[in-house]
Amino acid sequence: MAAEERQLLLALVVPELVALSLFLLLLGLSLTGRSSFAATYSVSIRLAAFTFVLVEILIPAGVYLDVRRRPDDPDLTWVHAAAVPVVNVLGVVAYLEDRRRALGE
């Protein structure tokens, strides 16, 4: 992958993950009573949102770590696909299929 493509992907992925991290922080502060963010919602809804956002952050982090360890140097586009909220589940399924094929050959 060219350096320009790598920089473009980082320019897309980093803001996505920073925004999700800030949202996770606000939800965490709200759950601990240190912020009034989303205080109009019940604790169970805020906890569900916290868990959802945490998973949305962990999925691209896991894909990124796996991409870095792979010997066949896969495309970092998979990290971007895994960082897009909600779509990331489909991205991870496609990545795992690509990984299975690459390692099986």
Backbone as numpy.savetxt, mean C-alpha at the origin, in Angstrom:
# Nx Ny Nz CAx CAy CAz Cx Cy Cz
14.62 -1.54 -15.73 13.78 -0.37 -15.73 14.67 0.86 -15.73
14.32 1.83 -16.57 15.10 3.05 -16.69 14.95 3.90 -15.44
15.94 4.74 -15.20 15.93 5.60 -14.01 14.75 6.56 -14.03
14.36 7.03 -15.22 13.23 7.95 -15.32 11.93 7.26 -14.92
11.77 6.03 -15.36 10.57 5.27 -15.00 10.52 5.02 -13.50
11.66 4.71 -12.92 11.75 4.48 -11.48 11.36 5.74 -10.70
11.84 6.89 -11.15 11.51 8.15 -10.50 10.02 8.47 -10.64
9.45 8.21 -11.80 8.02 8.45 -12.01 7.19 7.57 -11.08
7.56 6.31 -10.97 6.82 5.42 -10.09 6.93 5.87 -8.64
8.11 6.29 -8.23 8.27 6.80 -6.87 7.42 8.06 -6.66
7.34 8.90 -7.69 6.53 10.12 -7.59 5.05 9.78 -7.45
4.63 8.64 -7.94 3.24 8.21 -7.80 2.99 7.48 -6.49
3.89 6.59 -6.14 3.68 5.73 -4.98 3.89 6.46 -3.65
4.93 7.26 -3.57 5.24 7.92 -2.29 4.09 8.81 -1.82
3.52 9.69 -2.67 2.39 10.49 -2.18 1.18 9.65 -1.76
0.93 8.56 -2.49 -0.17 7.68 -2.10 0.05 7.13 -0.70
1.25 6.64 -0.45 1.54 6.04 0.85 1.63 7.08 1.96
2.11 8.28 1.64 2.16 9.34 2.64 0.75 9.75 3.03
-0.14 9.89 2.05 -1.53 10.26 2.34 -2.20 9.18 3.19
-1.99 7.93 2.84 -2.57 6.85 3.63 -1.99 6.83 5.05
-0.70 7.09 5.16 -0.06 7.10 6.49 -0.61 8.23 7.36
-0.82 9.41 6.75 -1.39 10.52 7.52 -2.82 10.20 7.96
-3.58 9.59 7.07 -4.95 9.19 7.42 -4.92 8.16 8.54
-3.99 7.21 8.47 -3.85 6.21 9.52 -3.49 6.87 10.85
-2.59 7.84 10.81 -2.20 8.56 12.02 -3.40 9.30 12.62
-4.16 9.98 11.79 -5.35 10.69 12.29 -6.36 9.72 12.89
-6.55 8.60 12.25 -7.48 7.60 12.80 -6.96 7.05 14.12
-5.66 6.80 14.21 -5.07 6.30 15.45 -5.21 7.30 16.58
-4.95 8.57 16.29 -5.12 9.61 17.30 -6.57 9.74 17.73
-7.47 9.57 16.79 -8.89 9.63 17.11 -9.30 8.46 18.02
-8.76 7.30 17.74 -9.09 6.12 18.55 -8.55 6.23 19.97
-7.43 6.92 20.13 -6.86 7.05 21.47 -7.38 8.29 22.20
-8.24 9.07 21.55 -8.82 10.24 22.18 -7.96 11.48 22.10
-6.91 11.46 21.33 -6.01 12.61 21.21 -6.41 13.56 20.09
-7.43 13.21 19.34 -7.89 14.05 18.23 -9.39 13.90 18.11
-10.02 14.93 17.58 -11.46 14.86 17.37 -11.79 14.45 15.93
-10.76 14.05 15.19 -10.96 13.60 13.81 -11.92 12.42 13.78
-12.95 12.51 13.00 -13.95 11.45 12.83 -14.63 11.06 14.14
-14.67 11.99 15.09 -15.27 11.70 16.40 -16.77 11.47 16.31
-17.39 11.92 15.23 -18.82 11.71 15.08 -19.16 10.26 14.74
-18.15 9.50 14.35 -18.36 8.08 14.03 -18.08 7.22 15.26
-18.69 6.08 15.31 -18.48 5.19 16.45 -17.06 4.64 16.45
-16.65 4.16 17.59 -15.31 3.59 17.72 -15.15 2.38 16.81
-16.18 1.58 16.67 -16.06 0.38 15.82 -15.86 0.76 14.35
-16.50 1.83 13.90 -16.30 2.27 12.51 -14.89 2.83 12.33
-14.43 3.61 13.30 -13.07 4.16 13.23 -12.03 3.04 13.30
-12.28 2.03 14.11 -11.36 0.89 14.20 -11.35 0.11 12.89
-12.51 -0.07 12.28 -12.56 -0.75 10.99 -11.81 0.05 9.93
-11.99 1.37 9.94 -11.27 2.22 8.98 -9.77 2.16 9.23
-9.36 2.16 10.49 -7.94 2.06 10.84 -7.35 0.76 10.31
-8.06 -0.33 10.52 -7.59 -1.65 10.05 -7.51 -1.68 8.53
-8.52 -1.13 7.86 -8.54 -1.09 6.40 -7.34 -0.30 5.87
-7.10 0.88 6.42 -5.99 1.72 5.96 -4.65 1.06 6.26
-4.55 0.41 7.41 -3.31 -0.30 7.74 -3.02 -1.39 6.71
-4.02 -2.14 6.34 -3.85 -3.18 5.31 -3.47 -2.54 3.98
-4.08 -1.39 3.67 -3.78 -0.68 2.42 -2.33 -0.21 2.39
-1.72 -0.02 3.53 -0.30 0.37 3.59 0.60 -0.87 3.57
0.19 -1.91 4.28 1.03 -3.11 4.38 1.14 -3.87 3.06
0.10 -3.85 2.24 0.14 -4.59 0.97 1.25 -4.06 0.06
1.30 -2.75 -0.25 2.40 -2.29 -1.11 3.77 -2.43 -0.46
3.83 -2.30 0.85 5.12 -2.48 1.53 5.61 -3.91 1.36
4.71 -4.87 1.50 5.08 -6.28 1.30 5.50 -6.57 -0.13
4.76 -6.01 -1.09 5.11 -6.21 -2.51 6.48 -5.57 -2.80
6.71 -4.38 -2.27 8.00 -3.72 -2.50 9.16 -4.55 -1.95
9.00 -5.05 -0.74 10.07 -5.88 -0.16 10.29 -7.15 -0.97
9.21 -7.74 -1.47 9.34 -8.95 -2.28 10.01 -8.63 -3.62
9.63 -7.51 -4.23 10.24 -7.12 -5.50 11.73 -6.92 -5.33
12.13 -6.31 -4.22 13.56 -6.07 -3.97 14.35 -7.37 -3.81
13.70 -8.42 -3.29 14.40 -9.69 -3.04 14.42 -10.60 -4.25
13.55 -10.36 -5.22 13.45 -11.27 -6.36 14.70 -11.20 -7.24
15.19 -12.37 -7.64 16.40 -12.39 -8.47 16.15 -11.97 -9.91
14.92 -12.05 -10.39 14.64 -11.75 -11.80 14.35 -10.27 -12.06
14.49 -9.39 -11.05 14.34 -7.94 -11.17 13.03 -7.57 -11.87
11.90 -7.81 -11.21 10.62 -7.49 -11.83 10.36 -5.99 -11.89
9.36 -5.63 -12.64 8.99 -4.24 -12.84 8.42 -3.64 -11.56
8.85 -2.44 -11.20 8.34 -1.78 -10.00 6.90 -1.28 -10.17
6.35 -1.43 -11.36 4.95 -1.05 -11.57 4.05 -1.82 -10.63
4.47 -3.00 -10.24 3.67 -3.81 -9.31 3.50 -3.10 -7.97
4.51 -2.37 -7.55 4.41 -1.64 -6.28 3.34 -0.55 -6.40
3.32 0.13 -7.54 2.30 1.16 -7.76 0.91 0.52 -7.79
0.78 -0.59 -8.48 -0.52 -1.27 -8.53 -0.97 -1.70 -7.14
-0.03 -2.09 -6.31 -0.37 -2.52 -4.95 -0.63 -1.34 -4.03
-0.24 -0.13 -4.43 -0.43 1.03 -3.57 -1.75 1.75 -3.81
-2.43 1.43 -4.88 -3.70 2.09 -5.18 -4.78 1.48 -4.29
-5.39 2.30 -3.43 -6.39 1.75 -2.51 -7.51 1.01 -3.23
-7.97 -0.06 -2.64 -9.03 -0.95 -3.09 -8.59 -1.78 -4.30
-8.00 -1.15 -5.30 -7.53 -1.87 -6.49 -6.36 -2.77 -6.13
-5.69 -2.46 -5.02 -4.46 -3.18 -4.69 -4.67 -4.67 -4.49
-5.83 -5.08 -4.10 -6.07 -6.52 -3.93 -5.94 -7.21 -5.29
-6.53 -6.61 -6.32 -6.40 -7.18 -7.67 -4.95 -7.09 -8.15
-4.27 -5.99 -7.81 -2.87 -5.84 -8.18 -1.99 -6.90 -7.55
-2.26 -7.22 -6.29 -1.47 -8.24 -5.60 -1.73 -9.62 -6.19
-2.97 -9.90 -6.53 -3.28 -11.19 -7.15 -2.53 -11.32 -8.48
-2.54 -10.26 -9.29 -1.81 -10.28 -10.56 -0.30 -10.39 -10.32
0.21 -9.68 -9.32 1.64 -9.75 -9.01 2.04 -11.16 -8.60
1.24 -11.77 -7.73 1.56 -13.13 -7.28 1.53 -14.11 -8.44
0.61 -13.92 -9.38 0.56 -14.78 -10.56 1.80 -14.56 -11.42
2.20 -13.31 -11.61 3.42 -13.00 -12.36 4.64 -13.59 -11.67
4.67 -13.49 -10.36 5.79 -14.03 -9.58 5.86 -15.55 -9.71
4.69 -16.20 -9.63 4.65 -17.66 -9.76 5.17 -18.09 -11.13
4.74 -17.39 -12.18 5.20 -17.74 -13.53 6.69 -17.50 -13.69
7.18 -16.37 -13.16 8.61 -16.03 -13.32 9.50 -17.01 -12.55
9.08 -17.40 -11.39 9.89 -18.31 -10.60 9.73 -19.77 -11.03
8.61 -20.05 -11.73 8.37 -21.40 -12.21 9.09 -21.73 -13.50
9.50 -20.71 -14.22 10.16 -20.93 -15.51 11.61 -21.29 -15.35
